[in-house]
Structure formats: structure tokens, C-alpha cells
């Protein structure tokens, strides 16, 4: 959890400020910003199916440390990048170790949890993500205002990622049992097939969560610049992320007992409906004329989106694990993260294009509509799809 906090702190420290960095330092326009930032997600998306296979096949501790080292060292690339092209290369390359690292770290976390408390434990593990999200954007924005230097942000992320790598180096894991009988490489390498890279039994759940991550991709990357240019809220972005993360934190704690009882679809259903209300409220904020109501709707949407996602994501993660065999945990992790990245990547890319030609208001109405489609899909098909494929064994 500590290492997970560190890697997500380093990630979220930069996320809300990179559009401003590209705009102010390189004079980049909106649609180009979307293309550049989506490269990170696309790289993570491409590596995740393979990282799930590798985590399930080879020594997980070694895989974890190799991934963390490359994630850590890429932060130095931001400091060295002096041109837009160099930044684009570094940002895109950085997505690969991030994608592999999040799979490796979460799979190791699942390994050390007792089966009787796995559903609940995964929910608690996710609190480290939420705590990082609560603190990192606020600290990043504060550092930028205090120092007026993006280099300070990059160095801070570099040092925090290094701390996380040292923490993970102290983790002790028992040797995983070999999958197949045999000798030599046949002991380590399973028969290759598509379901070793993507959990095909969870394909509809993957489509569904991609619809939800699309919304979060747009929100997390364009919130700061949208708040500043459209809503004229120049000091509230950090507070917004803090309230969103508080909602995530509270809902994870509240939902943990329900997850322990196996009420996965109920937790997911409640979360996605709350999120839909939050995204709709956020989209409405730009059309409100009352200066009193604008901050109420703006910050209220943060709490609702946080509460909704805090119930939804751990429920979906447990749903993926519940349809997978024990030796497919890495694949299950990589599959949900691949779906999440796919949705976020499309969100970042399309958000930049739509905001360039139709404005930010249309962009966030697109987000609300996408979320509504995801809610409808869950109630009409995904919930039944999961129950038909759920495994009974732990």
C-alpha cells in the first residue's frame, strides 16, 4: 500500500498540471495536448496484457522491481526534455512501466491477502490510490504557485517514485507454485493463448468499465484548465481533487463490509448511479448564472463522483477476479486496467478534440452522456453476464 501510494502520488502530482505545462511552456493547442497526453495511456494500454502474462508466469518480485525502476527513472526524462518532441517521447514511453507496475503491485497485494478477506482487502488496498489522489494534486498546484517552476514538480515526483521503489524492495513473497508439471522452461511457460493476455470471460465487464474510465480520463486531465478558462475558478482545483478523493476514501470504507459479504453487483450499481448524478451536475455548472450556486455544484460534483467511483471500481475489480482462476490473477488485474486505460485514453484524446472545436461545455456533456450509456449497459446486460460466469471457489 505504501509503494502504491508513492507511485500514484508521483502520477497525480503531475496529471492536472501537464495541460498547463504544455500550454504555457510550449504554446500547445488543445487538441495537440490531448494527443500528447493520450500517448501515456496508450503505452500503458499496449503493455498491460503482456504484463499480466509475465506477472502470472515469472517471479513476481523481480518483475515488480524491474517495472518500478523504469517507472522511477522516466521522471528524470521530464527534467531533461527541452523540446515538445522530447517531452512527447518521454511521456509516451513512461506509460509502459506505469502500466506494468500497477499490474505487478496489485497482483502482489492480492497474493498476500487471505482468501476469506480478499474482497474487503482489495477495497482497502485501493485507499492508497485515493489518498494519493487527495494529496498529490493539491501539493502539485501549491508547489507550482509557490515556486512557479515545473522542474520542482518533476524532481518531487522523481524522489517520491524512488521512495516507493525502495519500499517495494523490502517486500517478501513466498514462491508461487508452478502452473504445469514438467522440467526446464515448461515449468514456467504455460500454453500460450489469447486468454493468457486478456480475461475473455470478462469482456463485457471490460467494455462497461471502459465507458466509466472515459469520463474520469476527461475530468482528471482537463479539470484545471477548464476551471480556469471557463468557470474562472483559479484556486479551487486542488480542493476539487481533495473532495473527490475524500468521497473515494469514505465510499471504500463504507463499501468494504458489503464486498466482504460478496455483494459486488450491488456495490457497483449504487456507485455508477451516484457517479452519473455527479458528472451531470458538473456539466450543468457552466450553465448556472448564480455565483452562489456555481461553487456548490462544482464541489458537490466532486464529492458525488468520488463516492460513486469508490463504490464502483473495487466492485468491478472483484468481479474480474471472481471470474478468474487463482493462476489468472495477474491476467485479471491487467484486463481491468487495460479496459480502464483504453477508456481513459479515448477520453483524453477525444476530450482535447471536442474542446478545441466545440468548447469545454460540450466536452463535459459528452462525458455525462457516456456515463449514462455505461449505467444502462450495466443494468441491462453486465450484471447478468457476471452472475452467469462467477466462480464459486475462492
C-alpha positions, 0 to 999 in steps of 0.5 A: 500500500505504501509503494502504491501510494508513492507511485500514484502520488508521483502520477497525480502530482503531475496529471492536472498540471501537464495541460498547463505545462504544455500550454504555457511552456510550449504554446500547445493547442488543445487538441495537440495536448490531448494527443500528447497526453493520450500517448501515456495511456496508450503505452500503458494500454499496449503493455498491460496484457503482456504484463499480466502474462509475465506477472502470472508466469515469472517471479513476481518480485523481480518483475515488480522491481524491474517495472518500478525502476523504469517507472522511477527513472522516466521522471528524470526524462521530464527534467531533461526534455527541452523540446515538445518532441522530447517531452512527447517521447518521454511521456509516451514511453513512461506509460509502459512501466506505469502500466506494468507496475500497477499490474505487478503491485496489485497482483502482489497485494492480492497474493498476500491477502487471505482468501476469506478477506480478499474482497474487503482487502482489495477495497482497502488496498485501493485507499492508497490510490485515493489518498494519493489522489487527495494529496498529490494534486493539491501539493502539485498546484501549491508547489507550482504557485509557490515556486512557479517552476515545473522542474520542482514538480518533476524532481518531487515526483522523481524522489517520491517514485524512488521512495516507493521503489525502495519500499517495494524492495523490502517486500517478501513473497513466498514462491508461487507454485508452478502452473504445469508439471514438467522440467526446464522452461515448461515449468514456467511457460504455460500454453500460450493463448489469447486468454493468457493476455486478456480475461475473455470471460470478462469482456463485457465487464471490460467494455462497461468499465471502459465507458466509466474510465472515459469520463474520469480520463476527461475530468482528471486531465482537463479539470484545471484548465477548464476551471480556469478558462471557463468557470474562472475558478483559479484556486479551487482545483486542488480542493476539487481533487481533495473532495473527490478523493475524500468521497473515494476514501469514505465510499471504500470504507463504507463499501468494504463490509458489503464486498466482504459479504460478496455483494459486488453487483450491488456495490457497483450499481449504487456507485455508477448511479451516484457517479452519473448524478455527479458528472451531470451536475458538473456539466450543468455548472457552466450553465448556472448564472448564480455565483452562489450556486456555481461553487456548490455544484462544482464541489458537490460534483466532486464529492458525488463522483468520488463516492460513486467511483469508490463504490464502483471500481473495487466492485468491478475489480472483484468481479474480474477476479471472481471470474478468474482462476487463482493462476489468472490473477495477474491476467485479471488485474491487467484486463481491468486496467487495460479496459480502464486505460483504453477508456481513459485514453479515448477520453483524453484524446477525444476530450482535447478534440471536442474542446478545441472545436466545440468548447469545454461545455460540450466536452463535459456533456459528452462525458455525462452522456457516456456515463449514462450509456455505461449505467444502462449497459450495466443494468441491462446486460453486465450484471447478468453476464457476471452472475452467469460466469462467477466462480464459486471457489475462492 
